């Protein structure tokens, strides 16, 4: 059973530790890998109907919706189906790399051309560090140095942005509606699993952020 991050030690000996079992680490690590694949320069940042198939095969439950255009659910029956037929770019990328100029599309495109590749590379490096840290856990203890903690926090943010996009989360109203939908979902519904994973990531990230402020 997961235990939240807590601060240990002082000054150069400061560490942030959490207890995550093998299954929990596996889910988080696979999400990190899938987001890394999505944003890596030359990766699969193009919207396709089957972009999440490999994720579904490894982490049963989140399903193909992890790699498909998200929607905000209107009823307990499912997560809906709002598409962006004229935009091949995966919409989650616009959450990770928001437009620098919302009033001038040409200027925004030029800025993206000049900067996005380096930003992607930086995020890929951070996601890789987070994956490596999880892989080095001993006796279910994940231990982070202060620098690793900063990197891990950003990596969790990136995963939550992508998963939140898949769930259609745009504002507080969307989050409230999703919570209401979750109350009526069958526990075996893939959407219920996706929501549970999102809540788990939120809790994990908040515990790390709180421990870093102490």
Order of alpha helices (4+ residues) and beta strands (2+ residues): beta-beta-alpha-alpha-alpha-alpha-beta-alpha-alpha-alpha
